[in-house]
């Protein structure tokens, strides 16, 4: 009986850990690739990165000259210059994640202010 209770407790712990990890991982986006939605904590133009925090979890987003920066314009999006992004902005990043976990953005969408 004790052994069964121990196995059930271990299984529950394993499940809760795996669920917690999956919440921190970037989600599969509707347009393909992975998606990360959060607030900009810092932008480093020299290294072409930005740190975006989702709740308490930060993620470094890498961008390059091919990354599209857009904002909502009604039901469409319109291009913006990367320099308009600042700390505290709400963004959705779409891109790819490599085997090391580096997130490379193909699109960064500025969300309307709240």
N, C-alpha and C positions, 0 to 999 in steps of 0.2 A: 504494500500500500504506500509506504514512504517512497519507494523507488518510483512508482507511477506518479506520485505528486511531484517529485523532483524532476521527472521528465517533462511533465506538463508545464512546470514553472520555467524550465530551461527553454522549452519551445516558445513559450510566451515572451520571454526575454529576447530570444533571437528574432522573433517576428517584430517586436517593438523597435529593436535596433535597426532592422532592415527598412521599416517604414520611415523611421526618422532620417535615415540616409537618403532615401528616395525623395523626400521633400526638399532636401538641399540641392539635389542634382538639377541641372537645367532640364526643362520639359521639351518634348518634341513639339515643334511649332506647326501651325496649320499650313504654312507655306513651305514646309520642309525644313530640315535642319533643327537645331535646338533653340530654345527660347529662354531668356532670362529677363524678368520684369522687376524693376526696383528703382531706387533713388541714387543719383550720382553722389558719391562721397568725395571723389577727387578725379581730376583730369590731368594727365601728364602728356602733353602734346609732343615733347621730345622723344619719349619712349613709345608714343602712339598707343597708350592704354588709358582706360578709365576704370575706376573701382565703382561697382554698382552694388548697393546693399539691398537685399530682399529680407525684410524683417531684421534679424540680427546677423544674417549670413552675407558676408561680402564676396564678390566675385570680380576678378580682374578680367576686363574685356579688352582684347587686342583689336585694333582697327588699322586699316592701311588706306592707300589712295583709292582702292576699289570699293571701300565701304560706302554705302549710301546713307546719308543722314536726311531724315524726312520728318515732317510734322503733319498732324491731322488738319485737313482743310475740308470740313464737312464730311462727306462720305468718301472723299479722296485724300490722297497725301500729296504734299508738295515738298520739293527739295529745300533743305536749309544748309547753311554753312556750319561745319563742325564747331567753329568758334562761338556759336550762339549757345552751346551747351554749357551749363554751369552747375556747381555743387547744389544739390537739393532738387534738381530737375528729375521728373518721373519719366523713365524711358523703358521701352521694350527693345531688347537686343535679340536679333535673329542671326544665327550663324552656325558654325560647326565647333565641335569639341574634339580635340585630338586625344591620342592615347595617354598623354601626360595630364589631360584635363584642362589644357589651355583653350579658352573660348575665343574664337576668331569671328568677329562680327562681319556679316555681309550687309546688314541693315540695322540702323539704330533709329528708332521712331520716338520722337519727343511727344509725350502725352500732354493733353491740355492741363493747365494749372488747376490745383484744387484749393 
